[in-house]
Amino acid sequence: LDLIVLPGGFSYGDYLRCAAMASLSPVMSEVRAAAERGVATVGICNGFQVLTESKMLPGALLRNEKLKYVCKPVGLEVTNAQTRFTAAYNGRREIEMTVGNGEGNFFADEETLDRLEGEGQVVFRYLDNPNGSSRAIAGIVNAKGNVLGLMPHPDRAFEEELGSADGALLFQSALASA
């Protein structure tokens, strides 16, 4: 097993809270066990919400600041190109992916945010924060660096003809490190 991807979508209709029910799904015990063994694990959008709800990543995803669904291309800064998910970005650079969410506002307490920043766990940051995320955080990794959660969709950024191929580099990085 080289890579686990928890995709976007509205798991269980996002009833209760986004990803709350999915985080309790029986498959999550297997996902957690694989991640603990070091398997690369990516949560995209609703998948990121599942990772925070299941405590595999810190923080929470709240309703967007303006309480509206946001679906548009966004600029991102790769703030840590030394992870198994970002190595192909070849250093800090600006990239583009699409967001599509109503609950993409990353939140954590100041102590957690300081720790994430200080330990290089913030890997993507919005250039123009579309949802009000704390410190414009778009994506983080766990302390081991093998679990990534991000709200932008790398799966929607695979072809230049469709606007951007920047997302392909994330998967290339993850698979190259497997």
Steps between C-alpha positions, in 0.01 A plus 500: 500500500667821381240772557160547664283783370190616685326698224272799505124461498229536758539181704174393661350825372714688753214468746583594860838658410709465190671159510381419854327179396770400250767530769322218688474276194648150549759557226660777705660251740684353200593845369635596843698174530653546153594860579659389827711255295616796289278462193456832319145622561335800334166653597361736238222743599246274674787255547688770695189549711495124567866511610434782748176346629681169558788684674758383247575869443455790744247777463153513352331620184226754567240674284656744259540848641234648269271197554494425127614211286819597316597333171782663305867474410727628776866589522705309754846532643692177555642589842684174558642323195687246714209260558426178319201678343673818383852399391410527129416869544877568518506761774257772595278608216154614419259245357132487410226254595123523537302511823139389529365510855264657748699387805861566406595748771795333677504581871730408786594669826804731499725246673422238234546751219838605643606134524387424144691803371809435713529134403451557126163325493325775304565401139250710304378852567238700310626810321150651522323318785158405351342354814653675802744225601724579796829640371374425146583131550390281209680175585694334782689177569521299819817497711632188318438671165309210345143631540396807300169682514416784264184678395602583141451220247822371343279247320344789306839635392644229276488651151622839379210495252265504798672792671787349700710186531643601838306231685670221306829590670354419841414145394830459315682602818300260717548204268870570445555482876310171540 
